[in-house]
Amino acid sequence: MGQALLGAVHEAVDPGAGVELWVLRDNARARRFYELAGYAPDGVEEQEDYDGVPVTELRYRRAPAGPPGRPVGRQARQRSISKDGLAR
């Protein structure tokens, strides 16, 4: 489900535009998901308070698509991801 939603976002965004999102620092599973989708942390962190619990979020960015003919993002990784979705 997550891959389908993120794929729809990528299709809707101008290929020349970058994308950014925020993810919980301690959510290793979500961070791996976004990293496999071509996102990387850019070093910016924010501390939020949810019901009195401090939570650190990291900003992740995905670079704009490169020139035509150069695979980027999902296309570049497609060869290294198995049927079960794990990177090989």
Protein Blocks (a to p, Z undefined) as FASTA:
>chain_A
ZZmmmmmmmmmpcfkbccdddddfklmmlmmmmmmnopacehiacdddeehiacdddddd
ddddddehiaghjllmmmmpcfkopaZZ
